Amino acid sequence: LQDATNLPIISFTESDVTMNERLEAQLELQLNTRSNKPVVARVDLIDGSAKHGRDYNGFKTPTRNVERTQTVVFAPGETRKSLPIIGGRTRYASRSGSCNSIFMARIDAMTLQGARVVSDRSHSTVPCSPEVRPPMPPPPPPA
């Protein structure tokens, strides 16, 4: 059995990620050192004020399926992995200007193999777009 203190540490490269205007984001995972064995981690997306199926859809996969859980395998020697996330529909700002919503990504420490985790969370912000209003009609001609 390998001593846990000698295992690489897995973490997110950023603790806060914002989706772009196309409602996509990249979560980046990293190992602090190379491993000579595979490292397997499960990453879960968890609702906050952003809700699955409304504000974000999940991890982008090679198939059309969009999942809330993604298993990541670092091959021996690999130290970085990118996990693309797809957003939901565009949200518009309310009159108060607020509508940004947040969901979280978490590394599941219970299923982690070949590494240890110190900080297991990253927050993702789904920004809102400015409210789109139709242009004002021209004033009536003078009488």
C-alpha positions, 0 to 999 in steps of 0.5 A: 500500500502506498503512503498517502503523503507520497501521492500527488495532490489533485486540485482545480487550477482556479477556484472560480470560473466564469462562463463565456458569452457562448455559455461555455466554461473550462474546468481545469484539473491538475496534479502537483507532480507526475505519477507513474500510475494512473490517477482516477478522479470523479468530478460532480457538478452541484447546483447552487443558485444556478440549476442544472437543465436551466442555467447549465447543462453539464460536462460536454462529452463526445456523445450528445449526452451532457452529464453532471458527473465526469470521471477523469483519468490521468495517464502516467506522466499527465498533470493536467486535464480540461473539462468543458462545461456547457451552459443552459439558456441565456438569462437576462438581467432584472431591473435591479441588474442582478441575475448571475448564478453559481454552481459548483464542481467538486472532486469526489474524495471517496472515489479518488484513486492514486492521488490525494485532494486538499481543495476539492471545489471550484465555483462556476458563474453563469453571467447574465446578459443585459436585458434586451429591450425593443427600440422606442418608437419614433415620436408622432409627427407634429400636428 
